[in-house]
Amino acid sequence: MAVPASAPAPIPVIYVIGSGRSGSTLLGQLLGGHSEVFYAGEVYNYRNSHLHARAGRERWCSCGESVEDCTFWTEIRARLAEDFDDPLVDLKDRDPATFERHNAALFRALLAETGRSVIVDASKRHYRLDLLLKSDAFEVTIVHLVRDARAYGQSILKTRHKAGRPASAYYTKMWNWQQKNLAMKAIYGRKPRYELVRYEELAADPAGTVSRILRHVHLGLQEGQLDRARHSFHDFSGNLRARLKNVRPVRLQTGYLDKLNRQRWALGTAMVAPGLLAFGYPFRRDATRRQLAALTPDG
Ligand SMILES: [Zn+2]
């Protein structure tokens, strides 16, 4: 591709990091309801999702179509085909120049197709954030999404139980939660465009939390933005179940408060105490209950 005489303005990207099962789809959709914001989900899978779909495996766009049949992604591929022999550009290429060329091209196609100006990338991968930050083509706002480790652990237990696997994963996953989130905070926490968002705050006060993030990209909350049922989304990170949940009103999930037994609560808490402290989560169950009640307006 020819090098333009003057470099185009950097693309504003809101990049979500965190531990998974922490509400990143919810957050992305609440942001993506804004007329200037496109929620791209785990967009780093762009090429793989198509290749898997072509190999006969199910890969859904959140609009309900397969990524191959979705008219939106068909338009995006057509736009990329103007500049690339293979429109399925590899966003995972770690060579900085290739990474920048591929990612900027896809982001610009997404923004041109939707008439929007900001991308939300919920890929969560650390190397990817690093490459985005090192490139002048992007202006990155980091949203670090954290959820109480015990809620995260309980959600692991739930799926392990369904899959008939042992429950020891609860502790190892909680340990990973702590390592990962403390590292993220240490590396990025002092950057000017870094926003720490607790899932619990997001679910209890979506308007306030989303407004706080939007300020980084100089936008304000719009009427109807948070009503997810009113908007259509085209990201291919979610599964069918997640897609069906989209129309439900936002509700803070508190099942872990009752479902975790005493031993799991106490041992898990002791193990990740520094992490809980760093992100403002009380150690005791009753104190946690009181904190959540105080977050929710109708308590
Ligand atoms: Zn679609």
Boltz pocket constraint, residues with backbone or C-beta under 6 A from the ligand:
constraints:
  - pocket:
      binder: B
      contacts: [[A, 61], [A, 62], [A, 63], [A, 64], [A, 65], [A, 70], [A, 71], [A, 72], [A, 73], [A, 233], [A, 234], [A, 235]]
      max_distance: 6.0
